Amino acid sequence: MTEPSKPQTAERAETPAEDDAQPSTGAPTADARPTADAQPTPDDDSMRGGEPAPVDVVTVADAQDRTSAESLTALTALTTAPAAVAVPPVPTQPPGQRDDQERATATAAWLAEHPLVTAGPAPAAPEDLAPGFVPTGSQDEAAEPEQPAQVSERRARAEGPELATSLTSDRLVTRTAAPPASGWRRWLYYATLGSVNVGDSDAVRLQRALERRIAVRLGDETRYVPILSRKGGVGKTTVTTLLGMALADLREDRVIAMDANPDRGTLSDRNPGRATHTARQLVKDRFEVNSFTQLSTYTAREGSRLDVLASDSDPMVAHAFNDADYRAVTDILGRYYSIVLTDSGTGMVHSVMQGTLEKADAVVLVSGGSVDEARLASETLSWLEAHGRDDLVQKAIVVVNMSAGDGTRVNVDEIEDHFRTRVRDVVRIPHDRHLAEGSQVDFAKLRPATREAAVELAALVVERLAAE
């Protein structure tokens, strides 16, 4: 009997030398080893009777190639992530019938077995990022910076907050225009219940401008202004009184007029009020006067803010008032007064005149409306220039006093033109019946033109003193 021949499949499986010699295209894995399934079993159809069934034979090399290809496909699927990171959907049908707790446990286990892989290059290092770079996609990192609280511009000033002294009435209180002073303008204002205010006239505005010039501050030092004249009877005392009243009424500081006439002075007679002491007595008690209250007992003031220091009525006593006494009195007055007016005598060579001119900050020269009075006044300017007081001549103010009367044929305009060639300002005091009486002067009883002239003179004097 002839032996049955061996299957060809077994012959191929036993001779894998040629296939092993070829290189593998993929890395071998544990699943690539040949298994016993490749061997025929007694239950195979090939061992039964009849013709053997065709069998696909897979060599070791083919198994390795297939396994490598499958491994490469799986690795590629894992490393290649979609463009947008997304959480895999929860399995719609988890195995078996589970309640909600089992379904959540199964979902968490599935997510743990399938970790997410973020595709793309690694994030840049902090030093590689551009200045001001804010990454997108994160609410914490891309949040807007917190805006500073709104603060007042005044509080953010470099010089710091404002002081309490800046809260003035001029800043906080809304001002309204004052009603007109007089005339039809004032009547129209009240007739329309204040709805129509045309303001004051130009004359009133100029007058108020003069008053503001008089009220200007002069500093810490006392200023001395002598009123000079080389001829008696020209109204030197009258001009001193008018100037002193205008200054005292429109200024906030203290003003005093002193009678320094070596002869019988009349300054106290032209001013209201009576004093029980004189300048000579103040010299005797000068070391006992230590306050303004004590000094006020030596001065007179009544009906006006002007203080007056009178001279002695006895001519023999008045002659004893010399240069040293004048300096002693003015030193005391300089402690408590801002402006000291001196009603000087007619003698330019008198000893009192020396101290008067040395302390003078400005001078007022009085001239009458006659030929001789004007000539003597002009000679006084020449005397000052001859004695080296050109500075006083440049600041001098000439007053042409016509208060006693102007019924002469003298051309007063020519007198004023003459003095304007020598000094800068000339003021004319018009005729006033109240001044012509020679009694006490009441500033409210003066004619408007006389008051305006007195205010103009006061403004010019303050202008000279402020220029110091």
ROKOLVEX-578241 format. One record per residue: x, y, z of N, C-alpha, C in turn. Coordinates in steps of 0.2 Angstrom, whole numbers, plus 5000, padded with zeros to 4 digits. Atoms other than C-alpha are relative to their C-alpha. Layout:
<rs>
XYZXYZXYZ/...
</rs>
This chain:
<rs>
500449945000500050005000500450065000/499749945001500550174996499850055006/500149954994500750305011499750064998/500349945002499650455010500550065001/499549945000500650615006499850055005/500149954995500850755019499850064996/500349945003499950915016500650054999/499549955002500951055007500050055005/500049954996500451175020500549995006/499550014995501451095033500750014998/499349995003502951095022500250074999/499849935001502851275019500150035007/499949984993502651305038500749995003/499450034997504251205042500650044997/499449975003505351305030499950074999/500149925000505251495034500650034999/499349975000507051525030500050064995/500049955005506751625014499650065003/500449944998505351735022500450045006/499749974994506351765038500650054998/499549965002507751835028499850074998/500249935002506751985022499950055006/500049954995506752145033499250015001/500749994998505152185043499950084999/500149935001504352355039499750035006/500349974993503552375057500449975005/499750024994504152345074499649945002/500350064998503752165080499750015007/500450004994502452155094499949935003/500150074997501952015105499449964996/500650035004500351985094500349974994/499750025007501551955079500249935000/499750075000502151785085499549954997/500550055003501351635076499749965005/500450034995500051545086499949934997/500250075002499551365086499449994995/500650005004498051405076500249984992/499850015007499151395060500149924999/500050075001499351205063499449964999/500650035001498051085057499849965006/500350044994496950995070499649944997/500350065003496150825069499350024998/500749995002494450915068499950044993/500049965006494951015052499749954995/500350035006494050975036500549964996/499450035005495750935028500149935002/499850074998495850775039499449954998/500650045001494150715034500149974993/499950035006493850615019499850054994/500149955006493750695002500550044999/499449965003494750824994500150055006/499849954994495650945007499850074998/500249935002494951115008500550055000/499549955001495951265003500150045007/499849974993496851345018500550064998/499549955001497651515018500550005005/499450014996499351505025500350075001/499749944999500151655033500649995003/499350014997501951655036500250055005/499849964995502851735050500250074998/499849945003503451875039499450044999/500649965002501751915033499650025007/500349984994501051915051500350065003/499649944997502452035056499850064996/500249955005501952145041499350035002/500749984998500152145046500050045006/500049974993500452185064500350065000/499749935001501652325060499650054997/500449955003500452405049499450025004/500549984996499052395061500250045006/499749964995500152455075500150084998/499849935003500752605064499350045000/500749975001498852645060499850035007/500249984993498452645079500450065003/499549954997499952755084499850074996/500149945004499552875070499350035002/500649974998497752895076500050035007/499949974993498352925094500350075000/499649945000499653055090499750064996/500349945004498553155077499450015003/500649984996497253245087499650054995/500449955004495853355079500350075002/499849934999496153535077499750035006/500349974994494953585091499949945005/500050054994495053495108499349995002/500750014998493453415112500049945005/500150064996492853295125499649954997/500450055003492353125118499349995003/500750014997490553095119499949945004/500150064996489852985132499749954997/500350065004489452815126499250005001/500750004999487652815122499649945002/500350064997487352635126500649965004/499550044996488452575140499849935001/500250075000488552385142499549995006/500550024995487052315152499650065002/500549964997485652395161500350035007/499749974994486452515174499550065002/500349944997485752645185500450064999/499649945001486352825185500750005003/499350004997487752795197500549964996/499550055004488452645187500250044993/499949965006488252755171500650055001/499549954999489352895178500649975002/499350044998490652765185500349984993/499850035006490752685168500350064995/499849955004490952855159500750035003/499449974997492352915171500549954998/499550055002493252745168500250004993/499950005007493052765149500550064999/499549945001493852945150500749995003/499350014997495252885161500449954995/499750045005495652745148500250044993/499949965006495652875134500250075001/499849934998496653025139500050054994/500049955006496553185128500750024999/499349985002498053235118499950064996/500149935003498253415113500650004994/499649995006498953435096500450074999/499749935002500153575090500750005004/499350004996501853635096499950025007/500049994992502353655114500050085001/500149924999501953835121500750035001/499349965000503353965120500250015007/499749994993504453995135499850085001/500249934998504054155145500550054996/499549955003505654235138499950014992/500249995007505054205120499450044998/500649975001503454295122500150084999/499949935001503254475116499750045006/500249964994503054615129499250024999/500849995000501154635133499649954997/500450065003500654465126499549985005/500550034996499054405133499749944997/500350065003498554225129499350005000/500750005001496854195122499849935003/500350064998495654065128500049995007/500050014992495854085147499750075002/500449944997494654205156500550035005/499649974994495954225171500550044997/499449975003497454265160499850064996/500149955005496554375147499550055003/500549954997495454475160500350074999/499849935001495454665157500350025007/499749974994496554755170499550055003/500549974996495554835184500150084999/499949925001495255025180500050035007/499949964993495755145194499350045001/500649964998494355235203500150074998/500049935002493855405197500150045006/499949954995494655545207500050074997/500049935003494555735206500650024998/499449975003495755825196500450045005/499749964995496055945210500449965005/499650044995496555805222500649964997/499450035003497755725209500550054998/499549955002498755885208500749985003/499350024998500655875210500150045007/499949964994500556015224499649985006/500450034995499355915234499350035001/500749974999497555955241500050075001/500149934998496956135243499950015007/500049984993497056225259499350035001/500649974998495556285269499950074998/500049935002496056465265499850014993/500349995007495556435247499350014999/500750005000493756425251499850085002/500149934998493456615250499350024997/500749985002491756705247500150024993/499949985007492456775230499949944996/500150065004492556595224499449965001/500650044998491056515232499350044999/500649965000489756655232499950044993/500149975007488956715215499850075002/500149924999489056905214499550024995/500549965004487757015207500250075000/499849935001488057185200499650055005/500349954995487757325213499550054996/500449955003486357455209500450064999/499749945001486857615202500050055006/500049964994487357745215499550065000/500549944999486257895210499750014993/500349985006485257975196499549964997/500550045003484057905183500249934999/499850075001485057745182499849965006/500250044994484657705200499250005000/500850005000482757755198499849954995/500250065005482657635182500149945003/499950074997483457495192499449985005/500550024995482157505206499350004997/500750005004480657545194499949934997/500050065004481057385185500149945005/499950054995481257285202500749964999/499350035000483157255198500149974993/499950045006482857175181500450044995/499649965005483657325171500550045004/499549974996485357375178500550034994/499549975005486357495166500650025003/499449984997487657525179500150075001/499949934998488457685185500350034994/499749965005489057825175500850005000/499350005000490857855170500350045005/499849964995491057985183500149965007/500050044994490557865197500649955000/499550055001491757735190500750035001/499449974999493157855190500250015007/499949984992492857905208500149935004/499850064997492857725213500749974999/499350025002494457695204500550045004/499549964996495257835214500049975007/500150024994494557765230500449935001/499650065000495357595226500850015000/499349995000497057675223500250035007/499849974993496957765240500049945005/500050064995496557595249500649954999/499450055001498157505243500450005006/499650004994499257445256500750024999/499349975001500957525259500649965004/499450034997501957395268500050015008/500050004993502557385286500350065003/499749944997503457545288499550064999/500449944999502657715293500350054994/499849955005502657845279499850075003/500149934997502858035283499950054994/500149955005502158175272499950075003/500149934998502458355276499650044995/500349955004501358495270500450075001/499649944999502458645266499750064997/500149945003502258825262500450065003/499649954997503358975264499650075002/500449954999501959095266499449985004/500650024996500559095279499450034997/500649975003498759115275499849974993/500250035007498759005259499649945001/500450064999497758865267500449945001/499650064999499158745272499649965005/500350044995498158685287499349974997/500650025003496558675277500249944995/499850055005497458565264500249945004/499850064996498158455278499449965003/500650034998496458425285499649964995/500350035005495658385269500349934998/499650065002497058265264499949945005/500150054995496958175281499349975001/500750035000495058155281499949954994/500150045006495158085263500349935001/499650074999496457955268499749965005/500350044994495657905285499449974998/500750035002493957885277500149944995/500050055005494557775263500549945001/499550054998495957675271499849965006/500250044995495857535283500550015006/499549994995497457585293499950065003/500049944996497757725305500450064996/499749945003498157905299499950055005/500049944995498658055310500350064997/499749945002498958235307500350035006/499649974994500258325318500150074998/499949935001500358505320500850025003/499349994998502258545320500250084999/499949935001502058735318500450035006/499749974994503358825330499650065003/500449954997502158965331499349975002/500750024998500258955336499749974994/500350045005499558815325499350005001/500750005000497758805320499749934998/500250065003497658625315499449975004/500650024996496558575330499450045000/500549965000495458715327499649984993/500450015007494958655309499849925001/500250074999494658475316499549995005/500450014995493258415326500349965006/499750044994493558355344500550055003/499549964997494658425357500449955004/499550044997496258345365500250045007/499849974994496758375383500850005000/499250005000498658345379500250034993/499749985006499758415365500749964999/499450035002501358365356500550015005/499549994995502458445369499949955006/500150044994501658345383500149934998/499850075002501858185373500849995000/499250005000503758225372500249985007/499950014993503758235391499949935002/500250074998502858065393500149954995/499950055006503557975378500349935003/499850064997504357845390499549965003/500550034996502757805398499449974995/500550025005501757775382500249934997/499850075002501757585378499549974996/500650035004500057555369499750064997/500449955004498957635357499450035004/500549984995497657655371500350065004/499749954997498857765380500150064996/499949955004499257865365499450044998/500649975002497457895360499850065005/500149954995497358005376500350074998/499749945002498458135368499850024993/500249985007497558145351499350015000/500749985000495858205346499749974994/500450035006494558115335499350015002/500749994999492758165333499750024993/500349995006491658145318500449984994/499650025006493058085307500549945003/499550054998494357935307500750035001/499349974999495758055307500250025007/499849984993496758075323500450064999/499749945001497458245326500450015007/499649984994498958295338500250074999/500049935000498858475342500750035003/499449964997500258605346499750045006/500249964995500258715361499850074998/500349945002499258865361500450065003/499649954997500558965371500650014995/499449995005501859035358500749995004/499350014997503259035371500149935001/499850085000503058845374500149974994/499950035007502858805356500750014997/499349995002504558885353500549955002/499550054997505358755364499949934996/500150075004504758615351500550014994/499450005005506358585341500049934996/499950065004507058455330500049935004/499950064996507458325344499349985002/500750014998505658345350499649974994/500450035005504958315333500249934998/499850075002505958155330499849965006/500250044995505458095347499249984999/500850015000503558115344499949964994/500150045006503658045326500249935001/499850074998504557895333499549965004/500550044996503157855345499449994995/500550005005501857895331500149944995/499850055005502757775319499949935003/500250074997502357625331499349984998/500750015000500457645329499750024994/500449975005500057735313500449994993/499750015007500357705294500350064996/499949945003500357875288500050065005/499949944996500958035297500050064996/500049935004500458205290500350055005/499749954996501458355296499850074998/500249935002500758535296500650045002/499349964998502458625295499850075000/500049924999502758805299500350034993/499849965006503258935286500850015000/499349995000505058945292500449944997/499650055003506158835280500649985004/499450004996507658865291499949985007/500150024993506858815307500349935001/499750074999507658665316499549954999/500450055001506058575315499949974993/500150015008506058585296500649954998/499450055002507758485296499749935001/500350074999506958325304499449994996/500650015004505358355294500249974993/499850025007506258345277500449935000/499650064999507458205283499549945000/500550064999505958085287499550004994/500649995005504858145272500149954995/500050045005504358015260499750034993/500349965005503358135249499850075003/500249934997502958325251499450024995/500649965003501358425247500250085001/499849935000501758605242499450044999/500749975000500258725245500250074997/500049935003500058885234499350035000/500649975001498759015234499950024993/500249985007497859095219500350074998/499749945001498859255220500750004997/499450005004500459315211500649985006/499550014995501559325227500049935003/500150074997500859155234500349954995/499850055005501259065218500850014999/499349995001502959145217500449975006/499750034994503459095235500049925000/500050075000502858915232500549984995/499550025005503958905216500750015003/499349994996505458975227500149945005/499950054996505158835239500349944996/499750055005505458705225500850014999/499349995001507058795221500449995006/499650014994507658795239500149935002/499950074999507358605240500649974995/499550025005508358585224500750025002/499449974998509758695231500349965006/499850044994509858585247500149934999/499950075002510058425238499449955001/500650045000508258365239499650004994/500350015006507958335221499549945000/500550065000507058175225499350025003/500649984998505758265235499650054995/500349955005505458395221499749954994/500350055006505158245208499449975003/500650034997503858175220499550055003/500449954997503158335225499350014997/500749995002501258375223499850075002/500249934999500758555221499250015000/500749984999499058615227499950075000/500349935001498258775221499450015004/500650004996497058815235499650074998/500449955002495658925229499350005005/500650014996494458885244499850065003/500249934997494459065251499750044995/500449965005493859135235500450014993/499749995007494259155216499750064996/500349945003493559325212500550054997/499549955002495159395207500149994992/499950015007495859425189500649964999/499450055001497359305191499849944996/500150065004497459175178500249945004/499850064996497459015189500349954995/499750055005497758915173500750004999/499349995001499358995170500549985006/499650024994499958965188500149925000/499950075000499558775186500549984994/499650015005500458775169500750015002/499449994998501958845177500349945005/499850054996502058715191500049934996/500050065003501758575179500749994996/499350015003503458615171500549985005/499550014995504258585188499849935004/500250064997503258445195499549964996/500450045005502158305188499350015001/500849994999500458335196499950065004/500249944997499558485201499249995001/500750014998497858485210499750075002/500349944998496658635212499449995005/500550004995495558655227499550054999/500549955002493958745221499850045006/500249964995493158885231499449965003/500650034996491958815245499950045006/500249964995490958915256500149975007/499950044994491158785270500750015003/499349994998493058805270500150075001/499949935000492958985268499850035007/500249984993492158995286500650005005/499550004995493758955294499949965006/500250044994492958835307500149934999/499850075001492958655309499749974994/500250025007492858555293499649945001/500450065001491458435290500049974993/499950025007491858325275499449994997/500750015003490058285272499750064997/500349935002489658475270500450034994/499649975006490958505256499649994994/500250005007490458535238500349934997/499850065004490558375227500750014997/499449985004491958465217500650005005/499550004995492958495233500249935003/499950074998492758315239500449964995/499650035006493358255222500750025000/499349975000494858365223500449975006/499750024995495258305240500249924999/499950075001495058115235500650004995/499550005005496158155220500750015003/499349994996497558225231500249945004/499850064996497458075242500349944996/499850065004497657955228500750014997/499349995002499158045221500549995006/499650014995499958045238500249935001/499950084999499657855240500449984995/499650025006500357835223500850015001/499349994999501957915228500349965005/499750044995502157825244500049924998/500050075002501757655236500649994995/499450015004503257685224500650005003/499450014996504457685238500349935000/
</rs>
